[in-house]
Amino acid sequence: NVMKIPHPIQYQGSKRNLATVILKYFPEKIERIVEPFAGTGAISIACASSQISKKYWLNDYNKPLSQLLKLIIYKPKELSDFYEELWNQQHSDSVAHYYNVRNEFNKTNNPKLFLYLLSRCVKGSVRYNNEGYFNQVACGTFLDILISRIIYVIRDICHADQEKHKGHVFILDRFIKL
């Protein structure tokens, strides 16, 4: 069941809920999946789980998101360690911490900070203002289960599959003329 596949990021607009329907229109085997508007790669994850393909080309214009996907695939331990440390810094005032992280992200576009913002913003909904700054507000309720789920998916599942992905996943953060 595609819906039971763990995803490391909640993301508004994800095709995760539609993946089962979308995969019905795919052939049984494909040389390479090309996901031009990948978001969090829900279709590629579903194809990998269903063993439809072993090669993936993900693209998304949101550069921090594309860079975050690269970290999840190629440096899961580094990312999960960073996330855990950042998470643990919030406990005295989690809302203020969120806005401090958001300000730092807007200065640096650090994809590691983006993971934290996605886990803490309202509905995983990415919003940028006219100047290109991430401006989504913090979710009022922060659940400790989020850290365990994100750490589990990134550290345990992605790290275990890290070798399988080498040379098989290509991620872009821009569109190129082919």
N, CA and C atoms as a LAMMPS dump frame, in Angstrom:
ITEM: TIMESTEP
0
ITEM: NUMBER OF ATOMS
534
ITEM: BOX BOUNDS ff ff ff
-5.0000000000000000e+02 5.0000000000000000e+02
-5.0000000000000000e+02 5.0000000000000000e+02
-5.0000000000000000e+02 5.0000000000000000e+02
ITEM: ATOMS id mol type element x y z
1 1 1 N 0.839 -1.18 0
2 1 2 C 0 0 0
3 1 3 C 0.883 1.243 0
4 2 1 N 0.736 2.057 -1.038
5 2 2 C 1.545 3.251 -1.227
6 2 3 C 1.345 4.256 -0.094
7 3 1 N 0.162 4.329 0.478
8 3 2 C -0.113 5.291 1.545
9 3 3 C 0.654 4.962 2.826
10 4 1 N 1.116 3.738 2.987
11 4 2 C 1.84 3.354 4.201
12 4 3 C 3.344 3.575 4.083
13 5 1 N 3.801 4.027 2.925
14 5 2 C 5.212 4.301 2.732
15 5 3 C 5.554 5.562 3.514
16 6 1 N 6.556 5.504 4.383
17 6 2 C 6.896 6.701 5.156
18 6 3 C 7.498 7.796 4.28
19 7 1 N 7.067 9.01 4.509
20 7 2 C 7.594 10.183 3.825
21 7 3 C 8.207 11.092 4.884
22 8 1 N 9.388 11.615 4.629
23 8 2 C 10.047 12.417 5.656
24 8 3 C 9.475 13.82 5.834
25 9 1 N 8.73 14.311 4.861
26 9 2 C 8.281 15.704 4.895
27 9 3 C 6.784 15.774 4.631
28 10 1 N 6.076 16.53 5.467
29 10 2 C 4.697 16.863 5.096
30 10 3 C 4.799 18.062 4.171
31 11 1 N 3.98 18.082 3.134
32 11 2 C 4.117 19.14 2.142
33 11 3 C 2.773 19.337 1.47
34 12 1 N 2.244 20.537 1.577
35 12 2 C 0.956 20.812 0.941
36 12 3 C 1.126 20.689 -0.569
37 13 1 N 0.208 20.019 -1.202
38 13 2 C 0.293 19.813 -2.643
39 13 3 C 0.987 18.513 -3.008
40 14 1 N 1.384 17.738 -2.02
41 14 2 C 2.037 16.464 -2.295
42 14 3 C 1.09 15.561 -3.075
43 15 1 N 1.662 14.774 -3.976
44 15 2 C 0.864 13.829 -4.765
45 15 3 C 0.754 12.474 -4.063
46 16 1 N 1.138 12.427 -2.804
47 16 2 C 1.124 11.163 -2.064
48 16 3 C -0.266 10.521 -2.048
49 17 1 N -1.296 11.305 -1.778
50 17 2 C -2.648 10.752 -1.715
51 17 3 C -3.149 10.286 -3.08
52 18 1 N -2.57 10.801 -4.147
53 18 2 C -2.988 10.426 -5.502
54 18 3 C -2.086 9.367 -6.13
55 19 1 N -1.019 9.019 -5.457
56 19 2 C -0.006 8.13 -6.05
57 19 3 C -0.591 6.808 -6.546
58 20 1 N -1.462 6.2 -5.775
59 20 2 C -2.048 4.918 -6.191
60 20 3 C -2.807 5.069 -7.504
61 21 1 N -3.56 6.126 -7.636
62 21 2 C -4.323 6.381 -8.863
63 21 3 C -3.376 6.693 -10.018
64 22 1 N -2.394 7.531 -9.776
65 22 2 C -1.443 7.912 -10.822
66 22 3 C -0.666 6.701 -11.326
67 23 1 N -0.237 5.827 -10.413
68 23 2 C 0.556 4.661 -10.817
69 23 3 C -0.225 3.685 -11.696
70 24 1 N -1.539 3.73 -11.65
71 24 2 C -2.346 2.858 -12.514
72 24 3 C -2.112 3.16 -13.994
73 25 1 N -1.646 4.365 -14.306
74 25 2 C -1.416 4.781 -15.689
75 25 3 C 0.032 4.572 -16.124
76 26 1 N 0.864 4.025 -15.252
77 26 2 C 2.261 3.766 -15.565
78 26 3 C 2.408 2.352 -16.116
79 27 1 N 3.379 2.135 -16.983
80 27 2 C 3.697 0.757 -17.377
81 27 3 C 4.264 -0.005 -16.168
82 28 1 N 4.363 -1.316 -16.296
83 28 2 C 4.864 -2.126 -15.185
84 28 3 C 6.317 -1.817 -14.85
85 29 1 N 7.121 -1.532 -15.85
86 29 2 C 8.537 -1.207 -15.648
87 29 3 C 8.887 0.013 -16.509
88 30 1 N 9.711 0.888 -15.924
89 30 2 C 10.149 2.095 -16.617
90 30 3 C 11.647 2.233 -16.383
91 31 1 N 12.378 2.623 -17.425
92 31 2 C 13.827 2.818 -17.302
93 31 3 C 14.147 3.904 -16.271
94 32 1 N 13.453 5.048 -16.381
95 32 2 C 13.708 6.166 -15.472
96 32 3 C 12.41 6.955 -15.273
97 33 1 N 12.145 7.29 -14.03
98 33 2 C 11.008 8.16 -13.699
99 33 3 C 11.512 9.599 -13.743
100 34 1 N 10.807 10.447 -14.479
101 34 2 C 11.127 11.868 -14.508
102 34 3 C 9.96 12.593 -13.856
103 35 1 N 10.253 13.251 -12.753
104 35 2 C 9.227 13.977 -12.003
105 35 3 C 9.567 15.478 -12.08
106 36 1 N 8.991 16.196 -13.075
107 36 2 C 9.401 17.585 -13.309
108 36 3 C 8.967 18.56 -12.217
109 37 1 N 7.899 18.288 -11.541
110 37 2 C 7.423 19.135 -10.439
111 37 3 C 7.361 18.249 -9.198
112 38 1 N 8.516 17.819 -8.754
113 38 2 C 8.617 16.736 -7.784
114 38 3 C 8.057 17.062 -6.406
115 39 1 N 8.18 18.302 -5.962
116 39 2 C 7.807 18.576 -4.581
117 39 3 C 8.646 17.681 -3.689
118 40 1 N 8.009 16.817 -2.947
119 40 2 C 8.75 15.906 -2.068
120 40 3 C 8.977 14.529 -2.699
121 41 1 N 8.729 14.404 -3.987
122 41 2 C 9.04 13.161 -4.686
123 41 3 C 8.08 12.02 -4.415
124 42 1 N 6.835 12.331 -4.135
125 42 2 C 5.859 11.288 -3.77
126 42 3 C 5.692 10.228 -4.854
127 43 1 N 5.693 10.648 -6.115
128 43 2 C 5.51 9.669 -7.196
129 43 3 C 6.753 8.797 -7.334
130 44 1 N 7.926 9.4 -7.223
131 44 2 C 9.162 8.609 -7.295
132 44 3 C 9.249 7.625 -6.133
133 45 1 N 8.849 8.061 -4.944
134 45 2 C 8.85 7.168 -3.775
135 45 3 C 7.876 6.015 -4.004
136 46 1 N 6.706 6.322 -4.538
137 46 2 C 5.718 5.272 -4.824
138 46 3 C 6.234 4.302 -5.88
139 47 1 N 6.904 4.831 -6.915
140 47 2 C 7.469 3.969 -7.963
141 47 3 C 8.584 3.085 -7.404
142 48 1 N 9.407 3.638 -6.527
143 48 2 C 10.475 2.845 -5.91
144 48 3 C 9.878 1.731 -5.059
145 49 1 N 8.846 2.071 -4.303
146 49 2 C 8.197 1.081 -3.445
147 49 3 C 7.541 -0.027 -4.265
148 50 1 N 6.982 0.356 -5.403
149 50 2 C 6.313 -0.617 -6.282
150 50 3 C 7.281 -1.288 -7.246
151 51 1 N 8.545 -0.944 -7.17
152 51 2 C 9.6 -1.489 -8.024
153 51 3 C 9.324 -1.295 -9.509
154 52 1 N 8.751 -0.132 -9.829
155 52 2 C 8.479 0.202 -11.224
156 52 3 C 9.756 0.645 -11.928
157 53 1 N 10.632 1.319 -11.18
158 53 2 C 11.885 1.8 -11.746
159 53 3 C 12.98 1.787 -10.681
160 54 1 N 14.221 1.884 -11.161
161 54 2 C 15.353 1.979 -10.239
162 54 3 C 16.119 3.276 -10.438
163 55 1 N 15.679 4.101 -11.398
164 55 2 C 16.34 5.374 -11.671
165 55 3 C 15.295 6.488 -11.645
166 56 1 N 15.718 7.631 -11.064
167 56 2 C 14.782 8.73 -10.849
168 56 3 C 15.437 10.06 -11.159
169 57 1 N 14.684 10.934 -11.804
170 57 2 C 15.121 12.286 -12.092
171 57 3 C 14.056 13.203 -11.509
172 58 1 N 14.387 13.848 -10.416
173 58 2 C 13.453 14.745 -9.734
174 58 3 C 13.869 16.187 -9.981
175 59 1 N 12.898 17.032 -10.21
176 59 2 C 13.173 18.442 -10.419
177 59 3 C 12.104 19.249 -9.697
178 60 1 N 12.537 20.299 -9.062
179 60 2 C 11.593 21.263 -8.494
180 60 3 C 12.266 22.614 -8.486
181 61 1 N 11.516 23.64 -8.805
182 61 2 C 12.068 24.986 -8.906
183 61 3 C 12.426 25.568 -7.542
184 62 1 N 11.868 25.009 -6.481
185 62 2 C 12.166 25.47 -5.132
186 62 3 C 13.542 24.906 -4.745
187 63 1 N 14.565 25.742 -4.863
188 63 2 C 15.946 25.278 -4.659
189 63 3 C 16.192 24.675 -3.275
190 64 1 N 15.755 25.319 -2.172
191 64 2 C 15.982 24.681 -0.866
192 64 3 C 15.305 23.311 -0.756
193 65 1 N 14.147 23.146 -1.386
194 65 2 C 13.471 21.849 -1.357
195 65 3 C 14.278 20.809 -2.127
196 66 1 N 14.762 21.16 -3.316
197 66 2 C 15.583 20.23 -4.098
198 66 3 C 16.856 19.863 -3.34
199 67 1 N 17.47 20.864 -2.708
200 67 2 C 18.678 20.592 -1.928
201 67 3 C 18.366 19.717 -0.712
202 68 1 N 17.209 19.923 -0.12
203 68 2 C 16.789 19.086 1.004
204 68 3 C 16.615 17.635 0.551
205 69 1 N 16.013 17.416 -0.603
206 69 2 C 15.868 16.052 -1.123
207 69 3 C 17.234 15.401 -1.319
208 70 1 N 18.199 16.17 -1.821
209 70 2 C 19.557 15.625 -1.994
210 70 3 C 20.144 15.2 -0.65
211 71 1 N 19.95 16.039 0.366
212 71 2 C 20.466 15.689 1.701
213 71 3 C 19.787 14.436 2.25
214 72 1 N 18.482 14.337 2.051
215 72 2 C 17.747 13.157 2.526
216 72 3 C 18.289 11.892 1.864
217 73 1 N 18.583 11.988 0.585
218 73 2 C 19.04 10.81 -0.154
219 73 3 C 20.522 10.521 0.073
220 74 1 N 21.357 11.559 0.042
221 74 2 C 22.799 11.332 0.056
222 74 3 C 23.492 11.568 1.399
223 75 1 N 22.853 12.322 2.313
224 75 2 C 23.47 12.592 3.614
225 75 3 C 22.428 12.511 4.733
226 76 1 N 21.727 11.392 4.819
227 76 2 C 20.627 11.295 5.785
228 76 3 C 21.062 11.396 7.25
229 77 1 N 22.195 10.832 7.584
230 77 2 C 22.639 10.899 8.984
231 77 3 C 23 12.327 9.361
232 78 1 N 23.741 13.002 8.507
233 78 2 C 24.11 14.404 8.764
234 78 3 C 22.86 15.271 8.933
235 79 1 N 21.886 15.082 8.062
236 79 2 C 20.656 15.858 8.118
237 79 3 C 19.856 15.549 9.377
238 80 1 N 19.685 14.281 9.691
239 80 2 C 18.878 13.916 10.856
240 80 3 C 19.547 14.356 12.154
241 81 1 N 20.871 14.296 12.228
242 81 2 C 21.577 14.783 13.419
243 81 3 C 21.374 16.289 13.588
244 82 1 N 21.49 17.023 12.497
245 82 2 C 21.285 18.477 12.532
246 82 3 C 19.859 18.805 12.975
247 83 1 N 18.897 18.09 12.388
248 83 2 C 17.491 18.324 12.695
249 83 3 C 17.198 18.053 14.175
250 84 1 N 17.725 16.952 14.676
251 84 2 C 17.499 16.605 16.076
252 84 3 C 18.061 17.684 17.011
253 85 1 N 19.253 18.164 16.701
254 85 2 C 19.856 19.215 17.517
255 85 3 C 19.031 20.506 17.452
256 86 1 N 18.606 20.876 16.251
257 86 2 C 17.797 22.085 16.08
258 86 3 C 16.463 21.951 16.821
259 87 1 N 15.862 20.775 16.721
260 87 2 C 14.591 20.515 17.401
261 87 3 C 14.734 20.691 18.908
262 88 1 N 15.792 20.148 19.457
263 88 2 C 15.99 20.179 20.906
264 88 3 C 16.278 21.578 21.45
265 89 1 N 16.612 22.51 20.596
266 89 2 C 16.872 23.889 21.02
267 89 3 C 15.588 24.685 21.245
268 90 1 N 14.451 24.178 20.851
269 90 2 C 13.212 24.953 20.849
270 90 3 C 12.41 24.902 22.143
271 91 1 N 12.72 24.022 23.055
272 91 2 C 11.792 23.703 24.13
273 91 3 C 11.47 24.832 25.102
274 92 1 N 12.312 25.848 25.238
275 92 2 C 11.97 26.942 26.15
276 92 3 C 10.901 27.856 25.535
277 93 1 N 10.956 28.07 24.227
278 93 2 C 9.952 28.902 23.544
279 93 3 C 9.911 28.482 22.078
280 94 1 N 9.096 27.49 21.776
281 94 2 C 9.096 26.89 20.443
282 94 3 C 8.648 27.857 19.342
283 95 1 N 7.726 28.756 19.635
284 95 2 C 7.262 29.693 18.606
285 95 3 C 8.375 30.69 18.273
286 96 1 N 9.01 31.252 19.285
287 96 2 C 10.118 32.183 19.048
288 96 3 C 11.251 31.467 18.302
289 97 1 N 11.507 30.22 18.672
290 97 2 C 12.55 29.439 17.999
291 97 3 C 12.227 29.281 16.517
292 98 1 N 10.972 28.983 16.201
293 98 2 C 10.54 28.852 14.813
294 98 3 C 10.872 30.118 14.029
295 99 1 N 10.509 31.269 14.58
296 99 2 C 10.741 32.528 13.862
297 99 3 C 12.228 32.857 13.759
298 100 1 N 13.024 32.472 14.74
299 100 2 C 14.479 32.645 14.635
300 100 3 C 15.051 31.778 13.513
301 101 1 N 14.575 30.545 13.438
302 101 2 C 15.023 29.638 12.368
303 101 3 C 14.561 30.175 11.02
304 102 1 N 13.333 30.653 10.945
305 102 2 C 12.82 31.213 9.689
306 102 3 C 13.664 32.401 9.235
307 103 1 N 14.02 33.288 10.166
308 103 2 C 14.866 34.433 9.814
309 103 3 C 16.232 33.983 9.297
310 104 1 N 16.808 32.992 9.961
311 104 2 C 18.107 32.464 9.52
312 104 3 C 17.988 31.802 8.154
313 105 1 N 16.91 31.061 7.94
314 105 2 C 16.689 30.434 6.637
315 105 3 C 16.585 31.493 5.542
316 106 1 N 15.876 32.566 5.812
317 106 2 C 15.712 33.621 4.804
318 106 3 C 17.026 34.322 4.481
319 107 1 N 17.974 34.287 5.391
320 107 2 C 19.3 34.856 5.123
321 107 3 C 20.178 33.886 4.33
322 108 1 N 20.024 32.579 4.602
323 108 2 C 20.974 31.589 4.083
324 108 3 C 20.393 30.608 3.058
325 109 1 N 19.086 30.392 3.067
326 109 2 C 18.429 29.345 2.268
327 109 3 C 18.989 27.956 2.57
328 110 1 N 19.439 27.758 3.794
329 110 2 C 19.996 26.48 4.215
330 110 3 C 18.893 25.412 4.203
331 111 1 N 19.019 24.38 3.363
332 111 2 C 17.971 23.36 3.268
333 111 3 C 17.759 22.579 4.566
334 112 1 N 18.781 22.519 5.42
335 112 2 C 18.622 21.833 6.705
336 112 3 C 17.624 22.589 7.58
337 113 1 N 17.663 23.909 7.516
338 113 2 C 16.694 24.719 8.261
339 113 3 C 15.303 24.585 7.653
340 114 1 N 15.25 24.397 6.346
341 114 2 C 13.972 24.265 5.638
342 114 3 C 13.2 23.044 6.138
343 115 1 N 13.907 21.964 6.45
344 115 2 C 13.247 20.771 6.984
345 115 3 C 12.506 21.109 8.27
346 116 1 N 13.164 21.84 9.153
347 116 2 C 12.529 22.24 10.414
348 116 3 C 11.303 23.11 10.137
349 117 1 N 11.432 24.075 9.241
350 117 2 C 10.305 24.959 8.932
351 117 3 C 9.128 24.169 8.361
352 118 1 N 9.406 23.22 7.485
353 118 2 C 8.329 22.407 6.911
354 118 3 C 7.618 21.573 7.977
355 119 1 N 8.365 21.137 8.975
356 119 2 C 7.736 20.32 10.016
357 119 3 C 6.956 21.18 11.001
358 120 1 N 7.215 22.481 11.039
359 120 2 C 6.6 23.361 12.029
360 120 3 C 5.625 24.384 11.467
361 121 1 N 5.628 24.598 10.177
362 121 2 C 4.714 25.608 9.636
363 121 3 C 3.319 25.009 9.455
364 122 1 N 2.346 25.859 9.315
365 122 2 C 0.958 25.44 9.181
366 122 3 C 0.797 24.534 7.954
367 123 1 N 0.351 23.307 8.175
368 123 2 C 0.016 22.331 7.143
369 123 3 C 1.142 22.017 6.161
370 124 1 N 2.39 22.266 6.531
371 124 2 C 3.49 22.032 5.598
372 124 3 C 3.348 22.877 4.35
373 125 1 N 2.716 24.017 4.504
374 125 2 C 2.395 24.884 3.38
375 125 3 C 3.498 25.912 3.167
376 126 1 N 4.167 25.824 2.044
377 126 2 C 5.273 26.719 1.734
378 126 3 C 4.727 28.015 1.155
379 127 1 N 5.098 29.114 1.773
380 127 2 C 4.665 30.44 1.315
381 127 3 C 5.863 31.376 1.307
382 128 1 N 6.025 32.099 0.198
383 128 2 C 7.074 33.103 0.074
384 128 3 C 6.418 34.452 -0.221
385 129 1 N 7.026 35.531 0.286
386 129 2 C 6.494 36.859 -0.016
387 129 3 C 7.078 37.369 -1.335
388 130 1 N 6.751 38.602 -1.71
389 130 2 C 7.2 39.16 -2.99
390 130 3 C 8.719 39.288 -3.096
391 131 1 N 9.398 39.398 -1.964
392 131 2 C 10.865 39.483 -1.983
393 131 3 C 11.52 38.105 -1.999
394 132 1 N 10.712 37.053 -1.979
395 132 2 C 11.255 35.694 -2.014
396 132 3 C 11.572 35.104 -0.661
397 133 1 N 11.112 35.748 0.41
398 133 2 C 11.37 35.236 1.75
399 133 3 C 10.247 34.304 2.19
400 134 1 N 10.637 33.213 2.82
401 134 2 C 9.672 32.279 3.388
402 134 3 C 8.926 33.017 4.498
403 135 1 N 7.597 33.047 4.417
404 135 2 C 6.856 33.834 5.413
405 135 3 C 5.696 33.081 6.049
406 136 1 N 5.68 31.766 5.934
407 136 2 C 4.608 31.001 6.551
408 136 3 C 4.731 31.064 8.075
409 137 1 N 3.583 31.132 8.723
410 137 2 C 3.558 31.234 10.178
411 137 3 C 3.745 29.86 10.828
412 138 1 N 4.102 29.909 12.096
413 138 2 C 4.298 28.678 12.867
414 138 3 C 2.953 28.039 13.179
415 139 1 N 2.948 26.72 13.188
416 139 2 C 1.771 25.978 13.628
417 139 3 C 1.681 26.123 15.15
418 140 1 N 0.486 26.304 15.66
419 140 2 C 0.316 26.519 17.092
420 140 3 C 0.628 25.312 17.953
421 141 1 N 0.488 24.104 17.426
422 141 2 C 0.72 22.894 18.205
423 141 3 C 1.922 22.16 17.646
424 142 1 N 2.915 21.928 18.497
425 142 2 C 4.099 21.193 18.069
426 142 3 C 4.111 19.857 18.791
427 143 1 N 4.118 18.807 18.038
428 143 2 C 4.075 17.472 18.631
429 143 3 C 5.452 16.83 18.607
430 144 1 N 5.846 16.254 19.735
431 144 2 C 7.14 15.582 19.792
432 144 3 C 7.208 14.368 18.883
433 145 1 N 6.058 13.86 18.49
434 145 2 C 6.074 12.705 17.59
435 145 3 C 6.689 13.069 16.244
436 146 1 N 6.593 14.341 15.853
437 146 2 C 7.162 14.753 14.573
438 146 3 C 8.661 14.486 14.515
439 147 1 N 9.349 14.768 15.605
440 147 2 C 10.796 14.539 15.564
441 147 3 C 11.094 13.064 15.41
442 148 1 N 10.376 12.21 16.139
443 148 2 C 10.658 10.788 16.028
444 148 3 C 10.375 10.276 14.623
445 149 1 N 9.282 10.715 14.026
446 149 2 C 8.923 10.256 12.676
447 149 3 C 9.951 10.728 11.661
448 150 1 N 10.297 12.003 11.712
449 150 2 C 11.253 12.542 10.74
450 150 3 C 12.618 11.898 10.919
451 151 1 N 13.068 11.791 12.157
452 151 2 C 14.368 11.166 12.418
453 151 3 C 14.349 9.708 11.955
454 152 1 N 13.283 8.981 12.259
455 152 2 C 13.18 7.573 11.857
456 152 3 C 13.258 7.431 10.338
457 153 1 N 12.459 8.214 9.629
458 153 2 C 12.418 8.078 8.171
459 153 3 C 13.761 8.455 7.557
460 154 1 N 14.316 9.572 7.973
461 154 2 C 15.566 10.028 7.361
462 154 3 C 16.748 9.183 7.814
463 155 1 N 16.893 9.003 9.101
464 155 2 C 18.089 8.318 9.625
465 155 3 C 18.038 6.823 9.349
466 156 1 N 16.936 6.211 9.648
467 156 2 C 16.882 4.753 9.557
468 156 3 C 16.571 4.239 8.156
469 157 1 N 15.52 4.742 7.552
470 157 2 C 15.121 4.213 6.242
471 157 3 C 16.027 4.738 5.136
472 158 1 N 16.186 6.061 5.067
473 158 2 C 16.99 6.631 3.985
474 158 3 C 18.455 6.23 4.11
475 159 1 N 18.973 6.197 5.332
476 159 2 C 20.366 5.812 5.522
477 159 3 C 20.584 4.359 5.086
478 160 1 N 19.639 3.505 5.384
479 160 2 C 19.747 2.098 4.991
480 160 3 C 19.751 1.945 3.47
481 161 1 N 19.034 2.823 2.774
482 161 2 C 18.932 2.747 1.313
483 161 3 C 19.957 3.627 0.59
484 162 1 N 20.818 4.295 1.322
485 162 2 C 21.73 5.281 0.743
486 162 3 C 22.577 4.701 -0.388
487 163 1 N 23.124 3.541 -0.213
488 163 2 C 23.97 2.93 -1.241
489 163 3 C 23.184 2.626 -2.517
490 164 1 N 21.927 2.225 -2.365
491 164 2 C 21.094 1.91 -3.529
492 164 3 C 20.879 3.133 -4.412
493 165 1 N 20.866 4.327 -3.816
494 165 2 C 20.542 5.545 -4.55
495 165 3 C 21.708 6.101 -5.357
496 166 1 N 22.927 5.74 -5.015
497 166 2 C 24.088 6.323 -5.69
498 166 3 C 24.022 6.049 -7.188
499 167 1 N 24.059 7.136 -7.953
500 167 2 C 24.013 7.028 -9.406
501 167 3 C 22.64 6.747 -9.969
502 168 1 N 21.616 6.659 -9.114
503 168 2 C 20.281 6.335 -9.591
504 168 3 C 19.266 7.451 -9.363
505 169 1 N 19.667 8.473 -8.61
506 169 2 C 18.754 9.586 -8.345
507 169 3 C 19.458 10.875 -8.733
508 170 1 N 18.822 11.639 -9.613
509 170 2 C 19.366 12.895 -10.087
510 170 3 C 18.352 13.977 -9.739
511 171 1 N 18.807 15.012 -9.024
512 171 2 C 17.884 16.055 -8.567
513 171 3 C 18.358 17.41 -9.06
514 172 1 N 17.446 18.152 -9.675
515 172 2 C 17.73 19.502 -10.165
516 172 3 C 16.891 20.514 -9.42
517 173 1 N 17.393 21.746 -9.367
518 173 2 C 16.616 22.827 -8.755
519 173 3 C 16.353 23.945 -9.755
520 174 1 N 16.368 23.594 -10.994
521 174 2 C 16.079 24.567 -12.046
522 174 3 C 15.565 23.804 -13.258
523 175 1 N 14.993 24.513 -14.176
524 175 2 C 14.548 23.89 -15.397
525 175 3 C 15.56 24.201 -16.487
526 176 1 N 15.874 23.217 -17.296
527 176 2 C 16.827 23.413 -18.38
528 176 3 C 16.16 23.02 -19.685
529 177 1 N 16.604 23.637 -20.736
530 177 2 C 16.073 23.312 -22.058
531 177 3 C 16.747 22.037 -22.557
532 178 1 N 15.957 21.069 -22.911
533 178 2 C 16.511 19.797 -23.389
534 178 3 C 16.463 19.724 -24.895
